[in-house]
Amino acid sequence: MINVSGSLGFGVAVDLHGNVAFYGVAGGGAQAGAEVDAGASVQLSNAPTVDQLSNVFVNQSAHGGSGFGGSTDFFEGSGGIVGGGVTFGAAAGGSATIGATDTVICSSSARGCHN
């Protein structure tokens, strides 16, 4: 069964140049299976600075858990930016998702917010 999925998130990104950014992300896509989760995430990317983490990304994730669980995540955006990571927290069910998200970055290097 294919379902519609949604994603909301926020956090802090840091790059190797010492730049710090707050980010917000929202999007949606398709989901095979049924699962809901909320948790803390650690992601790594090849972005040279936090400012390259803005805009639209294609995301793929595999989720699972019963009470506690998580996901493995992969994302790719414009300019060859790719990354991935893991999320752990409260979860129920199992699914695989693919979708798109739009990320807004508020960074110290850009001195403002942009996507």
C-alpha positions in Angstrom: 0.0 0.0 0.0 1.3 3.4 -1.0 0.5 6.3 1.3 1.2 10.0 1.4 3.9 11.0 3.9 4.8 14.3 5.5 7.9 15.6 7.2 8.7 18.5 9.5 11.9 19.3 11.3 14.3 21.9 12.7 17.7 21.9 14.2 21.3 23.3 14.2 23.9 22.8 11.5 27.7 23.4 11.9 30.3 23.3 9.2 34.1 22.9 9.3 34.6 26.7 8.8 32.9 27.4 12.2 29.6 28.7 10.6 26.5 27.9 12.6 22.9 27.8 11.2 19.5 27.1 12.4 17.3 25.3 9.9 13.7 24.4 9.3 12.6 21.7 6.9 9.1 20.7 5.5 8.0 18.4 2.8 6.2 15.3 1.7 6.2 12.3 -0.6 5.2 8.7 -0.9 5.4 6.0 1.8 5.2 2.2 1.5 4.0 0.7 4.7 2.7 2.6 7.8 4.8 4.2 10.4 5.0 7.3 12.6 8.1 8.6 14.5 9.6 11.5 16.2 13.2 11.8 17.4 16.7 13.3 17.3 18.7 13.1 14.2 22.4 13.2 13.2 23.1 13.9 9.6 26.4 14.4 7.7 26.8 15.9 4.2 29.5 17.0 1.7 28.2 20.6 1.8 31.2 23.0 2.0 29.3 25.4 4.3 25.9 25.4 6.1 24.6 27.8 3.5 24.6 25.0 0.8 22.1 23.1 3.0 19.2 25.3 1.9 16.7 24.8 -0.9 15.0 21.6 -2.2 16.3 18.1 -1.4 15.1 14.6 -2.5 15.0 12.3 0.5 14.8 8.6 1.0 14.4 6.9 4.3 13.7 3.5 5.9 11.8 3.7 9.2 10.9 1.1 11.9 10.1 0.6 15.5 7.8 -0.5 18.2 7.8 2.1 21.0 11.5 3.0 20.2 13.0 3.0 16.8 14.3 5.2 14.1 15.3 5.6 10.5 18.2 5.6 8.1 18.1 8.6 5.9 19.7 9.8 2.6 19.3 13.1 0.9 20.5 14.8 -2.3 20.2 18.4 -3.5 21.4 20.8 -6.1 25.1 21.4 -6.8 26.0 17.7 -6.0 25.1 18.1 -2.2 24.5 14.6 -0.7 24.3 13.3 2.8 22.7 10.9 5.1 22.4 9.8 8.7 20.2 8.3 11.4 17.2 9.3 13.5 16.3 7.7 16.9 13.2 8.2 19.0 9.6 7.1 19.5 8.4 5.0 16.6 5.6 2.7 15.7 5.4 0.6 12.5 7.6 0.2 9.5 7.9 2.0 6.2 10.1 3.3 3.3 9.6 6.8 2.1 10.7 9.0 -0.8 9.9 12.6 -1.1 11.1 16.2 -1.3 11.7 18.8 1.3 12.4 22.5 1.3 15.0 23.7 3.8 15.4 27.2 5.1 18.7 28.2 6.6 19.3 31.0 9.1 23.1 31.3 9.2 25.9 33.3 10.8 27.8 33.4 7.5 24.8 34.7 5.4 23.7 37.0 8.2 20.1 36.1 7.6 17.6 33.4 6.4 17.3 32.0 2.9 16.2 28.9 1.0 
